[in-house]
Amino acid sequence: MSFYQESAEIVNEILLEFGQVITLSKNTSVYDPTTGAVTATQTSQTGIGAVFDYGNRDIDGELIASGDKQLLLSVDGLDMPNISDVVTVSGNQYTIMRVKNIAPAGTSVMYDCNIRGV
């Protein structure tokens, strides 16, 4: 096991202890070339994350708006989130505005997301 795989496990343990359950909903569209129809599907995954408020100095009004939150997600059991995916945390829904894959040496350790209330 590599150092970064161990780091991902440690992140997961910390988020299990101090974070909470989140639901990640992904919307995808599938094109059928035979019929020409586009079918929208939604898949959901459950993971562990922690939500934090941004500090006033982090809010620039463009990338990070007032009311946005930072979501740190464990990579355990989750596909990498995409912009416009929806996360549900404590019954509140948020849209992912930005996602950063923390992946030193190509090994995903954690996802750092900017989320905005729906």
LOLUM-708318 format. One record per atom (N, C-alpha, C, O, CB): residue in one letter; x, y, z. Coordinates in steps of 0.2 Angstrom, whole numbers, plus 2048, in hexadecimal, padded with zeros to 3 digits. Last residue first. Glycine has a CB too. Layout:
! LOLUM-708318
AXYZ;...
This chain:
! LOLUM-708318
V76D87D7F0;V76987D7EA;V7638827EB;V75F8827E6;V7668767E9;G77D8847F5;G7768827F7;G7718827F0;G7728877EC;G7738867FC;R78C87E7F0;R7888847F0;R7808817F1;R77E87D7ED;R7888887EA;I79D8797F3;I7968787F2;I79287E7F3;I7948827F7;I7948727F6;N7AC8747ED;N7A987A7EF;N7A18787EE;N7A08777E8;N7AC8807EB;C7B68667F4;C7B08697EF;C7AE86F7F2;C7AE8707F8;C7AB8647EF;D7C285B7F3;D7C18617F6;D7BC8657F1;D7BE8677EB;D7C78657F7;Y7C584A7F6;Y7C284F7F1;Y7C08557F5;Y7BD8557FA;Y7BC84C7EE;M7D48407F9;M7CE8447FB;M7CB8487F6;M7CF84A7F1;M7CF848802;V7DD8387F2;V7DD8387FA;V7D683B7FC;V7D4839801;V7E383C7FD;S7E28307E4;S7DC8347E7;S7DC8337EF;S7DC82D7F1;S7D58337E4;T7F18307DE;T7ED82C7E2;T7E88307E5;T7EA8357E9;T7F18287E7;G7FA8377D7;G7F58347D3;G7F08307D7;G7EC82C7D4;G7F88307CE;A80383E7DF;A8068387DC;A8008347D8;A80182E7D7;A8098347E0;P7F58447E8;P7FC8447E7;P7FE83E7E4;P7FC8387E6;P8008467EE;A7E784A7E6;A7E98437E3;A7F18447E2;A7F38447DD;A7E68417DD;I7D88517E8;I7DF8517EC;I7E284A7EA;I7E08457ED;I7DE8527F4;N7CF8587DD;N7D18517DF;N7D88527E2;N7DD8537DE;N7D184C7D8;K7C28637DF;K7CA8637DE;K7CB85C7E1;K7CA85A7E6;K7CE8687E2;V7B586B7D8;V7B78657DB;V7BF8657D9;V7C18667D4;V7B485F7D9;R7A78777D9;R7AE8767D7;R7B186F7DB;R7AE86E7E0;R7B387C7D9;M79A8767DB;M79C87B7D7;M7A387A7D4;M7A587C7CF;M79C8827DA;I78D86B7DF;I79586B7DE;I7978717D9;I7958707D3;I7988657DD;T77F8707E8;T78286F7E1;T78A8707E2;T78C8747E5;T77F8747DC;Y7778697F5;Y77C86E7F3;Y77E86B7EC;Y77E8657EA;Y78286E7F8;Q76A867801;Q76D8657FB;Q77186B7F8;Q76F8717F9;Q7678647F5;N768860811;N76986680D;N76C864807;N771860807;N76D86B811;G768855819;G762857816;G76285D812;G75D85E80F;G75D85881C;S77685481C;S771855821;S76B85881F;S76885C821;S77485A826;V77985680C;V77C856812;V777858817;V77585D817;V78385A812;T77A8517FB;T776852801;T779851807;T77C84B808;T76F84D800;V7808577EC;V7828547F2;V77C8567F7;V77A85B7F8;V7898557F5;V7808567DB;V77D8597E1;V77F8547E7;V77F84E7E6;V7758597E0;D78B85C7CD;D7888577D1;D78585A7D8;D78785F7DA;D78D8517D3;S7918687C8;S78A8677C8;S7878617CB;S7818607CB;S7888677C0;I7A08607C6;I79D8667C7;I7958657C5;I7948617C0;I7A086C7C2;N7A184F7CD;N7A28547C8;N79E85A7CA;N79A85B7CE;N79F8517C1;P7AB8447D8;P7A58487D7;P7A784D7D1;P7AC84E7CF;P7A384D7DD;M7B18347D5;M7B383B7D6;M7AD83F7D4;M7AA83E7CF;M7B983D7D1;D7A88287DE;D7AB82A7D8;D7AC8327D9;D7A98357DD;D7A68297D2;L7AB8217EF;L7A88267EA;L7AB8277E4;L7B28277E4;L7A782D7EE;G7B18187F7;G7AA8177F5;G7A781C7F0;G7A181B7EE;G7A68157FA;D7BB8247FD;D7B981D7FF;D7B281C7FC;D7AD81F7FF;D7BA81B806;V7BF8317FD;V7BF82E7F7;V7BC8277F7;V7BA8237F2;V7C682E7F4;S7B683D807;S7BA837807;S7BA834800;S7B48347FD;S7B883280C;L7B684E805;L7B3848804;L7B8842804;L7BD843801;L7AF8477FD;L7B285E80B;L7B785980A;L7B485280A;L7B185080F;L7BC85A810;L7AA86C805;L7A9865807;L7AF861806;L7B2861800;L7A3863803;Q7A787D809;Q7AC878807;Q7AA87180A;Q7A8870810;Q7B387A80A;K79A887803;K79D883809;K7A287F805;K7A287D7FF;K79887F80C;D792897800;D7968917FE;D79988E804;D79A891809;D79B8927F9;G78F8A4806;G78B89E807;G78D897805;G78B892806;G78489F804;S7968AD7F9;S7948AD800;S78F8A7801;S78A8A77FD;S7918B4802;A7A08A37EE;A79B8A87EF;A7998A87F7;A79A8A37FA;A7958A77EB;I7AE8A07E5;I7AB89F7EC;I7A68A47ED;I7A98AA7EF;I7B089D7F1;L7B08A67D9;L7B189F7DA;L7AD89C7E0;L7AA8977E0;L7B889D7DA;E7AA8B37DD;E7AA8B07D6;E7AA8A87D7;E7A58A57D6;E7AF8B27D2;G7AB8B77E9;G7A58B97E6;G7A58B67DF;G79F8B77DC;G7A58C17E5;D7B58B37F2;D7B78B87ED;D7B18BA7E9;D7B28BF7E4;D7BC8B57E8;I7B88AE801;I7B38AF7FD;I7B58B57F8;I7B68BA7FA;I7AC8B1801;D7C38AD80A;D7C38A8804;D7BD8AA7FF;D7BD8A77F9;D7C28A1807;R7C18B6814;R7C78B780F;R7C78B3809;R7CA8B4804;R7CD8B7813;N7B78B081B;N7B58B6817;N7BB8B7812;N7B98BA80D;N7B58BC81C;G7B889E819;G7BA8A481D;G7B88AA818;G7B88A9812;G7C18A481F;Y7AB892817;Y7B1896814;Y7B289C819;Y7AD89F81B;Y7B089780D;D7A6885821;D7A588B81E;D7AB88E81C;D7B088D81F;D7A1890824;F7A687381D;F7A9879820;F7A787F81D;F7A587F817;F7B0878821;V7A286281F;V7A086981C;V7A386E820;V7A286E826;V79886981B;A7A885281A;A7A785781F;A7A785E81C;A7AA860817;A7AE857824;G7A3841816;G7A6848815;G7A584D81B;G7A184B820;G7A384B80F;I7A083280E;I7A1835815;I7A583C813;I7A983C80F;I7A6831819;G79382C804;G79982C806;G79A83080C;G795831810;G79E830801;T7898247F8;T7898267FE;T790826800;T7948227FF;T785822803;Q7828287E8;Q7878257EC;Q7878287F3;Q78682E7F4;Q78E8257E8;S7778277DA;S77882A7E1;S77E8257E4;S77D81F7E4;S77282B7E5;T77282D7CA;T7758287CE;T77782B7D5;T7798317D5;T77B8247CB;Q76682F7BE;Q76A8327C4;Q76C82C7C8;Q7688277C9;Q7658377C8;T7658337AC;T76582E7B2;T7688327B8;T76D8367B7;T7688287B0;A75D83779D;A7608397A3;A7608347A9;A75A8317AA;A75D8407A5;T75F83378D;T75C831793;T760833799;T766832799;T75B829793;V75C83877D;V760839782;V75D837789;V75783A78A;V763840783;A75A83076D;A757832773;A75D833779;A76182F779;A75182E776;G75D829762;G75E830762;G75C834768;G75C83A769;G75B83475C;T75C81C760;T756820760;T757827760;T75282B75F;T75281E767;T76981975E;T76481575A;T75E81975A;T75B81A755;T76380E75D;P771820768;P772821760;P76C81E75C;P76B821757;P77882075E;D76D826776;D76C820773;D76C82276B;D767825769;D76581D775;Y77682D783;Y77382E77C;Y773828779;Y777824779;Y778833778;V773831793;V77582C78F;V77282D788;V76C82D788;V774825792;S77983C7A0;S77483B79B;S777836796;S77E836795;S773842797;T77883D7B2;T77C83B7AC;T77783B7A6;T7718397A8;T7808357AD;N77B8437C2;N7768437BC;N77A8427B6;N77F8457B5;N77384A7BC;K77E83D7D2;K78183F7CB;K77C83E7C6;K7788397C5;K78783A7CA;S77F8417E3;S77A83F7DD;S77D8427D7;S77F8487D6;S7738427DE;L78483C7F2;L78783F7EB;L78283C7E6;L7828367E4;L78E83D7EA;T78183E802;T77F83B7FC;T78183F7F6;T7808457F6;T77783A7FC;I78B83C811;I78884080C;I78683B806;I788836806;I78E845809;V78D83B823;V78B83781C;V78983C817;V785841819;V78683281E;Q79B84482A;Q79484282A;Q79383E823;Q79683F81E;Q78F84782B;G7AA845834;G7A584782F;G79E84482F;G79C843835;G7A8845828;F7B183F83E;F7AF84683F;F7AB84983A;F7A884E83A;F7B584A83F;E7B383183A;E7B2833841;E7AF83A842;E7AB83B847;E7B9833845;L7B483182D;L7AF82D830;L7AE82F837;L7A882F839;L7B1826830;L7BF83A82B;L7B883C829;L7B383882C;L7AD83A82D;L7B883C821;I7C9832830;I7C7838833;I7C083B831;I7BD83D836;I7CD83E831;E7C8827827;E7C782682E;E7C582C832;E7C182C836;E7CD823831;N7CB82E81B;N7C582B81C;N7C3829823;N7BE82B825;N7C5824818;V7D983281E;V7D483781C;V7CD83481D;V7C8837821;V7D483A815;I7DE82581E;I7DE829824;I7D982F824;I7D5830828;I7E582C826;E7DD821811;E7D981D817;E7D982181D;E7D4821821;E7DD816818;A7E582A80B;A7DE82A809;A7DA82680F;A7D4828810;A7DC826802;S7F1826810;S7EF82D812;S7E782D810;S7E3830814;S7F283280D;E7F381A80A;E7F281A811;E7EF821814;E7EB821818;E7F9819815;Q7F481E7FD;Q7EF81A7FF;Q7ED81A806;Q7E881A808;Q7F08137FC;Y8008257FF;Y7FA8297FE;Y7F48257FE;Y7EF827800;Y7FB82C7F7;F80A81B802;F809820807;F802824805;F7FE82580A;F80F825806;S80380B7FC;S8078117FB;S805816801;S800815804;S8068147F4;M8047FA800;M800800800;M804806800;M809807804;M7FB800806;
